[in-house]
Amino acid sequence: MTIRFPFSATIHQEEDFYVSICPEADIICKGNTVEEAIENLKKEMEKFLGEELPEGFSKITFY
């Protein structure tokens, strides 16, 4: 049986970089671009879960 949890990501811009947050796992990452911030967050989420996130994030909010 596979149990799937929806994970969301919130992205906001700080001075020269973007901060990505997954509130469900309390993980925060940053990147030079939005795409890099999301990819870094995805990698950290995969480390946290111990497996790949095949479907990525269920919702991404930009502010």
PyMOL Python script that loads the backbone (N, CA, C, O; Angstrom):
from pymol import cmd

cmd.read_pdbstr("""\
ATOM      1  N   MET A   1       0.835  -1.172   0.000  1.00  0.00           N
ATOM      2  CA  MET A   1       0.000   0.000   0.000  1.00  0.00           C
ATOM      3  C   MET A   1       0.891   1.251   0.000  1.00  0.00           C
ATOM      4  O   MET A   1       1.874   1.332   0.738  1.00  0.00           O
ATOM      5  N   THR A   2       0.530   2.203  -0.829  1.00  0.00           N
ATOM      6  CA  THR A   2       1.257   3.470  -0.896  1.00  0.00           C
ATOM      7  C   THR A   2       0.386   4.565  -0.309  1.00  0.00           C
ATOM      8  O   THR A   2      -0.772   4.724  -0.696  1.00  0.00           O
ATOM      9  N   ILE A   3       0.940   5.308   0.613  1.00  0.00           N
ATOM     10  CA  ILE A   3       0.229   6.451   1.186  1.00  0.00           C
ATOM     11  C   ILE A   3       0.896   7.712   0.659  1.00  0.00           C
ATOM     12  O   ILE A   3       2.115   7.857   0.747  1.00  0.00           O
ATOM     13  N   ARG A   4       0.110   8.611   0.118  1.00  0.00           N
ATOM     14  CA  ARG A   4       0.649   9.847  -0.440  1.00  0.00           C
ATOM     15  C   ARG A   4       0.230  11.021   0.436  1.00  0.00           C
ATOM     16  O   ARG A   4      -0.923  11.126   0.854  1.00  0.00           O
ATOM     17  N   PHE A   5       1.182  11.891   0.701  1.00  0.00           N
ATOM     18  CA  PHE A   5       0.908  13.098   1.461  1.00  0.00           C
ATOM     19  C   PHE A   5       1.071  14.300   0.541  1.00  0.00           C
ATOM     20  O   PHE A   5       2.053  14.386  -0.196  1.00  0.00           O
ATOM     21  N   PRO A   6       0.134  15.213   0.577  1.00  0.00           N
ATOM     22  CA  PRO A   6       0.301  16.423  -0.238  1.00  0.00           C
ATOM     23  C   PRO A   6       1.275  17.388   0.443  1.00  0.00           C
ATOM     24  O   PRO A   6       1.099  17.743   1.609  1.00  0.00           O
ATOM     25  N   PHE A   7       2.276  17.795  -0.278  1.00  0.00           N
ATOM     26  CA  PHE A   7       3.228  18.776   0.227  1.00  0.00           C
ATOM     27  C   PHE A   7       3.107  20.038  -0.606  1.00  0.00           C
ATOM     28  O   PHE A   7       2.987  19.982  -1.830  1.00  0.00           O
ATOM     29  N   SER A   8       3.140  21.166   0.065  1.00  0.00           N
ATOM     30  CA  SER A   8       3.060  22.440  -0.643  1.00  0.00           C
ATOM     31  C   SER A   8       4.385  23.179  -0.495  1.00  0.00           C
ATOM     32  O   SER A   8       5.200  22.870   0.374  1.00  0.00           O
ATOM     33  N   ALA A   9       4.571  24.148  -1.356  1.00  0.00           N
ATOM     34  CA  ALA A   9       5.770  24.979  -1.311  1.00  0.00           C
ATOM     35  C   ALA A   9       5.341  26.436  -1.412  1.00  0.00           C
ATOM     36  O   ALA A   9       4.470  26.792  -2.207  1.00  0.00           O
ATOM     37  N   THR A  10       5.959  27.258  -0.604  1.00  0.00           N
ATOM     38  CA  THR A  10       5.741  28.694  -0.657  1.00  0.00           C
ATOM     39  C   THR A  10       7.074  29.329  -1.038  1.00  0.00           C
ATOM     40  O   THR A  10       8.110  29.022  -0.447  1.00  0.00           O
ATOM     41  N   ILE A  11       7.040  30.215  -2.026  1.00  0.00           N
ATOM     42  CA  ILE A  11       8.254  30.855  -2.531  1.00  0.00           C
ATOM     43  C   ILE A  11       8.114  32.368  -2.367  1.00  0.00           C
ATOM     44  O   ILE A  11       7.090  32.948  -2.729  1.00  0.00           O
ATOM     45  N   HIS A  12       9.139  32.992  -1.825  1.00  0.00           N
ATOM     46  CA  HIS A  12       9.150  34.455  -1.808  1.00  0.00           C
ATOM     47  C   HIS A  12      10.566  34.950  -2.064  1.00  0.00           C
ATOM     48  O   HIS A  12      11.551  34.253  -1.819  1.00  0.00           O
ATOM     49  N   GLN A  13      10.630  36.168  -2.560  1.00  0.00           N
ATOM     50  CA  GLN A  13      11.919  36.748  -2.916  1.00  0.00           C
ATOM     51  C   GLN A  13      12.459  37.566  -1.759  1.00  0.00           C
ATOM     52  O   GLN A  13      11.759  38.402  -1.187  1.00  0.00           O
ATOM     53  N   GLU A  14      13.709  37.314  -1.426  1.00  0.00           N
ATOM     54  CA  GLU A  14      14.452  38.147  -0.486  1.00  0.00           C
ATOM     55  C   GLU A  14      15.389  38.951  -1.376  1.00  0.00           C
ATOM     56  O   GLU A  14      15.262  38.848  -2.596  1.00  0.00           O
ATOM     57  N   GLU A  15      16.262  39.696  -0.888  1.00  0.00           N
ATOM     58  CA  GLU A  15      17.105  40.590  -1.680  1.00  0.00           C
ATOM     59  C   GLU A  15      17.564  39.985  -3.012  1.00  0.00           C
ATOM     60  O   GLU A  15      16.975  40.292  -4.048  1.00  0.00           O
ATOM     61  N   ASP A  16      18.593  39.141  -3.012  1.00  0.00           N
ATOM     62  CA  ASP A  16      19.161  38.603  -4.253  1.00  0.00           C
ATOM     63  C   ASP A  16      18.804  37.146  -4.490  1.00  0.00           C
ATOM     64  O   ASP A  16      19.337  36.533  -5.415  1.00  0.00           O
ATOM     65  N   PHE A  17      17.931  36.580  -3.693  1.00  0.00           N
ATOM     66  CA  PHE A  17      17.648  35.151  -3.812  1.00  0.00           C
ATOM     67  C   PHE A  17      16.188  34.871  -3.488  1.00  0.00           C
ATOM     68  O   PHE A  17      15.455  35.759  -3.053  1.00  0.00           O
ATOM     69  N   TYR A  18      15.775  33.623  -3.705  1.00  0.00           N
ATOM     70  CA  TYR A  18      14.416  33.185  -3.435  1.00  0.00           C
ATOM     71  C   TYR A  18      14.442  32.162  -2.311  1.00  0.00           C
ATOM     72  O   TYR A  18      15.338  31.321  -2.240  1.00  0.00           O
ATOM     73  N   VAL A  19      13.454  32.246  -1.440  1.00  0.00           N
ATOM     74  CA  VAL A  19      13.333  31.323  -0.315  1.00  0.00           C
ATOM     75  C   VAL A  19      12.142  30.413  -0.587  1.00  0.00           C
ATOM     76  O   VAL A  19      11.057  30.879  -0.934  1.00  0.00           O
ATOM     77  N   SER A  20      12.357  29.110  -0.427  1.00  0.00           N
ATOM     78  CA  SER A  20      11.281  28.135  -0.605  1.00  0.00           C
ATOM     79  C   SER A  20      11.049  27.435   0.727  1.00  0.00           C
ATOM     80  O   SER A  20      11.991  27.059   1.424  1.00  0.00           O
ATOM     81  N   ILE A  21       9.782  27.269   1.061  1.00  0.00           N
ATOM     82  CA  ILE A  21       9.397  26.696   2.343  1.00  0.00           C
ATOM     83  C   ILE A  21       8.371  25.592   2.121  1.00  0.00           C
ATOM     84  O   ILE A  21       7.412  25.765   1.369  1.00  0.00           O
ATOM     85  N   CYS A  22       8.579  24.459   2.780  1.00  0.00           N
ATOM     86  CA  CYS A  22       7.566  23.414   2.833  1.00  0.00           C
ATOM     87  C   CYS A  22       7.060  23.382   4.268  1.00  0.00           C
ATOM     88  O   CYS A  22       7.724  22.817   5.136  1.00  0.00           O
ATOM     89  N   PRO A  23       5.895  23.979   4.540  1.00  0.00           N
ATOM     90  CA  PRO A  23       5.418  24.088   5.919  1.00  0.00           C
ATOM     91  C   PRO A  23       5.091  22.734   6.554  1.00  0.00           C
ATOM     92  O   PRO A  23       5.232  22.579   7.767  1.00  0.00           O
ATOM     93  N   GLU A  24       4.659  21.754   5.760  1.00  0.00           N
ATOM     94  CA  GLU A  24       4.298  20.453   6.324  1.00  0.00           C
ATOM     95  C   GLU A  24       5.503  19.728   6.926  1.00  0.00           C
ATOM     96  O   GLU A  24       5.353  18.971   7.885  1.00  0.00           O
ATOM     97  N   ALA A  25       6.694  19.953   6.369  1.00  0.00           N
ATOM     98  CA  ALA A  25       7.910  19.291   6.860  1.00  0.00           C
ATOM     99  C   ALA A  25       8.835  20.259   7.588  1.00  0.00           C
ATOM    100  O   ALA A  25       9.880  19.855   8.097  1.00  0.00           O
ATOM    101  N   ASP A  26       8.458  21.531   7.641  1.00  0.00           N
ATOM    102  CA  ASP A  26       9.264  22.566   8.293  1.00  0.00           C
ATOM    103  C   ASP A  26      10.672  22.625   7.688  1.00  0.00           C
ATOM    104  O   ASP A  26      11.671  22.652   8.406  1.00  0.00           O
ATOM    105  N   ILE A  27      10.726  22.644   6.347  1.00  0.00           N
ATOM    106  CA  ILE A  27      11.995  22.713   5.619  1.00  0.00           C
ATOM    107  C   ILE A  27      12.045  24.023   4.849  1.00  0.00           C
ATOM    108  O   ILE A  27      11.075  24.411   4.199  1.00  0.00           O
ATOM    109  N   ILE A  28      13.187  24.703   4.928  1.00  0.00           N
ATOM    110  CA  ILE A  28      13.390  25.977   4.239  1.00  0.00           C
ATOM    111  C   ILE A  28      14.669  25.878   3.419  1.00  0.00           C
ATOM    112  O   ILE A  28      15.695  25.413   3.916  1.00  0.00           O
ATOM    113  N   CYS A  29      14.610  26.314   2.163  1.00  0.00           N
ATOM    114  CA  CYS A  29      15.779  26.326   1.277  1.00  0.00           C
ATOM    115  C   CYS A  29      15.824  27.653   0.540  1.00  0.00           C
ATOM    116  O   CYS A  29      14.895  28.458   0.617  1.00  0.00           O
ATOM    117  N   LYS A  30      16.918  27.866  -0.173  1.00  0.00           N
ATOM    118  CA  LYS A  30      17.002  29.075  -0.993  1.00  0.00           C
ATOM    119  C   LYS A  30      17.677  28.737  -2.313  1.00  0.00           C
ATOM    120  O   LYS A  30      18.292  27.682  -2.466  1.00  0.00           O
ATOM    121  N   GLY A  31      17.548  29.656  -3.259  1.00  0.00           N
ATOM    122  CA  GLY A  31      18.177  29.511  -4.564  1.00  0.00           C
ATOM    123  C   GLY A  31      18.290  30.857  -5.239  1.00  0.00           C
ATOM    124  O   GLY A  31      17.634  31.818  -4.838  1.00  0.00           O
ATOM    125  N   ASN A  32      19.119  30.928  -6.264  1.00  0.00           N
ATOM    126  CA  ASN A  32      19.298  32.184  -7.006  1.00  0.00           C
ATOM    127  C   ASN A  32      18.132  32.477  -7.936  1.00  0.00           C
ATOM    128  O   ASN A  32      17.919  33.627  -8.320  1.00  0.00           O
ATOM    129  N   THR A  33      17.373  31.444  -8.304  1.00  0.00           N
ATOM    130  CA  THR A  33      16.186  31.592  -9.147  1.00  0.00           C
ATOM    131  C   THR A  33      15.032  30.848  -8.476  1.00  0.00           C
ATOM    132  O   THR A  33      15.247  30.060  -7.554  1.00  0.00           O
ATOM    133  N   VAL A  34      13.819  31.099  -8.940  1.00  0.00           N
ATOM    134  CA  VAL A  34      12.658  30.379  -8.418  1.00  0.00           C
ATOM    135  C   VAL A  34      12.831  28.881  -8.651  1.00  0.00           C
ATOM    136  O   VAL A  34      12.585  28.070  -7.757  1.00  0.00           O
ATOM    137  N   GLU A  35      13.256  28.525  -9.858  1.00  0.00           N
ATOM    138  CA  GLU A  35      13.426  27.112 -10.201  1.00  0.00           C
ATOM    139  C   GLU A  35      14.451  26.432  -9.296  1.00  0.00           C
ATOM    140  O   GLU A  35      14.241  25.304  -8.851  1.00  0.00           O
ATOM    141  N   GLU A  36      15.561  27.124  -9.027  1.00  0.00           N
ATOM    142  CA  GLU A  36      16.608  26.560  -8.163  1.00  0.00           C
ATOM    143  C   GLU A  36      16.092  26.410  -6.726  1.00  0.00           C
ATOM    144  O   GLU A  36      16.396  25.420  -6.061  1.00  0.00           O
ATOM    145  N   ALA A  37      15.325  27.375  -6.254  1.00  0.00           N
ATOM    146  CA  ALA A  37      14.771  27.291  -4.901  1.00  0.00           C
ATOM    147  C   ALA A  37      13.816  26.105  -4.777  1.00  0.00           C
ATOM    148  O   ALA A  37      13.816  25.410  -3.761  1.00  0.00           O
ATOM    149  N   ILE A  38      13.005  25.872  -5.805  1.00  0.00           N
ATOM    150  CA  ILE A  38      12.082  24.734  -5.799  1.00  0.00           C
ATOM    151  C   ILE A  38      12.854  23.423  -5.871  1.00  0.00           C
ATOM    152  O   ILE A  38      12.548  22.485  -5.134  1.00  0.00           O
ATOM    153  N   GLU A  39      13.844  23.347  -6.743  1.00  0.00           N
ATOM    154  CA  GLU A  39      14.643  22.127  -6.882  1.00  0.00           C
ATOM    155  C   GLU A  39      15.398  21.815  -5.589  1.00  0.00           C
ATOM    156  O   GLU A  39      15.463  20.655  -5.182  1.00  0.00           O
ATOM    157  N   ASN A  40      15.964  22.823  -4.943  1.00  0.00           N
ATOM    158  CA  ASN A  40      16.651  22.607  -3.670  1.00  0.00           C
ATOM    159  C   ASN A  40      15.688  22.108  -2.600  1.00  0.00           C
ATOM    160  O   ASN A  40      16.034  21.232  -1.807  1.00  0.00           O
ATOM    161  N   LEU A  41      14.487  22.661  -2.578  1.00  0.00           N
ATOM    162  CA  LEU A  41      13.481  22.221  -1.619  1.00  0.00           C
ATOM    163  C   LEU A  41      13.078  20.778  -1.898  1.00  0.00           C
ATOM    164  O   LEU A  41      12.922  19.982  -0.972  1.00  0.00           O
ATOM    165  N   LYS A  42      12.912  20.449  -3.160  1.00  0.00           N
ATOM    166  CA  LYS A  42      12.543  19.081  -3.531  1.00  0.00           C
ATOM    167  C   LYS A  42      13.624  18.094  -3.076  1.00  0.00           C
ATOM    168  O   LYS A  42      13.303  17.030  -2.545  1.00  0.00           O
ATOM    169  N   LYS A  43      14.889  18.433  -3.278  1.00  0.00           N
ATOM    170  CA  LYS A  43      15.987  17.560  -2.855  1.00  0.00           C
ATOM    171  C   LYS A  43      15.979  17.359  -1.342  1.00  0.00           C
ATOM    172  O   LYS A  43      16.167  16.241  -0.861  1.00  0.00           O
ATOM    173  N   GLU A  44      15.765  18.429  -0.599  1.00  0.00           N
ATOM    174  CA  GLU A  44      15.731  18.319   0.858  1.00  0.00           C
ATOM    175  C   GLU A  44      14.525  17.511   1.332  1.00  0.00           C
ATOM    176  O   GLU A  44      14.616  16.759   2.302  1.00  0.00           O
ATOM    177  N   MET A  45      13.407  17.670   0.648  1.00  0.00           N
ATOM    178  CA  MET A  45      12.215  16.882   0.973  1.00  0.00           C
ATOM    179  C   MET A  45      12.477  15.397   0.743  1.00  0.00           C
ATOM    180  O   MET A  45      12.061  14.556   1.540  1.00  0.00           O
ATOM    181  N   GLU A  46      13.167  15.081  -0.346  1.00  0.00           N
ATOM    182  CA  GLU A  46      13.489  13.683  -0.646  1.00  0.00           C
ATOM    183  C   GLU A  46      14.420  13.100   0.412  1.00  0.00           C
ATOM    184  O   GLU A  46      14.276  11.935   0.783  1.00  0.00           O
ATOM    185  N   LYS A  47      15.374  13.892   0.904  1.00  0.00           N
ATOM    186  CA  LYS A  47      16.235  13.438   2.000  1.00  0.00           C
ATOM    187  C   LYS A  47      15.399  13.196   3.257  1.00  0.00           C
ATOM    188  O   LYS A  47      15.577  12.195   3.951  1.00  0.00           O
ATOM    189  N   PHE A  48      14.497  14.115   3.536  1.00  0.00           N
ATOM    190  CA  PHE A  48      13.635  14.031   4.717  1.00  0.00           C
ATOM    191  C   PHE A  48      12.767  12.768   4.659  1.00  0.00           C
ATOM    192  O   PHE A  48      12.610  12.073   5.662  1.00  0.00           O
ATOM    193  N   LEU A  49      12.207  12.478   3.485  1.00  0.00           N
ATOM    194  CA  LEU A  49      11.315  11.334   3.327  1.00  0.00           C
ATOM    195  C   LEU A  49      12.057  10.022   3.100  1.00  0.00           C
ATOM    196  O   LEU A  49      11.526   8.945   3.371  1.00  0.00           O
ATOM    197  N   GLY A  50      13.288  10.118   2.601  1.00  0.00           N
ATOM    198  CA  GLY A  50      14.040   8.915   2.273  1.00  0.00           C
ATOM    199  C   GLY A  50      13.609   8.282   0.969  1.00  0.00           C
ATOM    200  O   GLY A  50      13.903   7.113   0.719  1.00  0.00           O
ATOM    201  N   GLU A  51      12.908   9.048   0.123  1.00  0.00           N
ATOM    202  CA  GLU A  51      12.487   8.564  -1.193  1.00  0.00           C
ATOM    203  C   GLU A  51      12.196   9.742  -2.103  1.00  0.00           C
ATOM    204  O   GLU A  51      12.103  10.884  -1.653  1.00  0.00           O
ATOM    205  N   GLU A  52      12.055   9.452  -3.389  1.00  0.00           N
ATOM    206  CA  GLU A  52      11.786  10.510  -4.364  1.00  0.00           C
ATOM    207  C   GLU A  52      10.375  11.048  -4.214  1.00  0.00           C
ATOM    208  O   GLU A  52       9.473  10.354  -3.746  1.00  0.00           O
ATOM    209  N   LEU A  53      10.204  12.286  -4.617  1.00  0.00           N
ATOM    210  CA  LEU A  53       8.876  12.891  -4.717  1.00  0.00           C
ATOM    211  C   LEU A  53       8.443  12.774  -6.173  1.00  0.00           C
ATOM    212  O   LEU A  53       8.700  13.692  -6.952  1.00  0.00           O
ATOM    213  N   PRO A  54       7.799  11.689  -6.567  1.00  0.00           N
ATOM    214  CA  PRO A  54       7.502  11.474  -7.973  1.00  0.00           C
ATOM    215  C   PRO A  54       6.572  12.520  -8.580  1.00  0.00           C
ATOM    216  O   PRO A  54       6.654  12.806  -9.775  1.00  0.00           O
ATOM    217  N   GLU A  55       5.694  13.088  -7.766  1.00  0.00           N
ATOM    218  CA  GLU A  55       4.735  14.052  -8.295  1.00  0.00           C
ATOM    219  C   GLU A  55       5.069  15.480  -7.904  1.00  0.00           C
ATOM    220  O   GLU A  55       4.301  16.395  -8.203  1.00  0.00           O
ATOM    221  N   GLY A  56       6.186  15.687  -7.251  1.00  0.00           N
ATOM    222  CA  GLY A  56       6.558  17.045  -6.853  1.00  0.00           C
ATOM    223  C   GLY A  56       5.644  17.586  -5.773  1.00  0.00           C
ATOM    224  O   GLY A  56       5.198  16.833  -4.907  1.00  0.00           O
ATOM    225  N   PHE A  57       5.359  18.874  -5.807  1.00  0.00           N
ATOM    226  CA  PHE A  57       4.549  19.524  -4.800  1.00  0.00           C
ATOM    227  C   PHE A  57       3.112  19.675  -5.306  1.00  0.00           C
ATOM    228  O   PHE A  57       2.877  19.929  -6.487  1.00  0.00           O
ATOM    229  N   SER A  58       2.163  19.513  -4.389  1.00  0.00           N
ATOM    230  CA  SER A  58       0.759  19.587  -4.783  1.00  0.00           C
ATOM    231  C   SER A  58       0.330  21.011  -5.074  1.00  0.00           C
ATOM    232  O   SER A  58      -0.596  21.236  -5.854  1.00  0.00           O
ATOM    233  N   LYS A  59       0.998  21.978  -4.453  1.00  0.00           N
ATOM    234  CA  LYS A  59       0.629  23.382  -4.647  1.00  0.00           C
ATOM    235  C   LYS A  59       1.865  24.235  -4.407  1.00  0.00           C
ATOM    236  O   LYS A  59       2.601  24.014  -3.446  1.00  0.00           O
ATOM    237  N   ILE A  60       2.090  25.202  -5.274  1.00  0.00           N
ATOM    238  CA  ILE A  60       3.200  26.148  -5.107  1.00  0.00           C
ATOM    239  C   ILE A  60       2.602  27.551  -5.072  1.00  0.00           C
ATOM    240  O   ILE A  60       1.903  27.959  -6.000  1.00  0.00           O
ATOM    241  N   THR A  61       2.879  28.282  -4.003  1.00  0.00           N
ATOM    242  CA  THR A  61       2.372  29.638  -3.842  1.00  0.00           C
ATOM    243  C   THR A  61       3.547  30.613  -3.885  1.00  0.00           C
ATOM    244  O   THR A  61       4.547  30.432  -3.190  1.00  0.00           O
ATOM    245  N   PHE A  62       3.409  31.641  -4.706  1.00  0.00           N
ATOM    246  CA  PHE A  62       4.435  32.681  -4.812  1.00  0.00           C
ATOM    247  C   PHE A  62       3.935  33.957  -4.138  1.00  0.00           C
ATOM    248  O   PHE A  62       2.786  34.360  -4.317  1.00  0.00           O
ATOM    249  N   TYR A  63       4.801  34.570  -3.375  1.00  0.00           N
ATOM    250  CA  TYR A  63       4.458  35.882  -2.810  1.00  0.00           C
ATOM    251  C   TYR A  63       5.690  36.710  -2.613  1.00  0.00           C
ATOM    252  O   TYR A  63       5.602  37.847  -2.148  1.00  0.00           O
TER     253      TYR A  63
END
""", "prot")
cmd.dss("prot")
cmd.show_as("cartoon", "prot")
cmd.util.cbc("prot")
cmd.orient("prot")
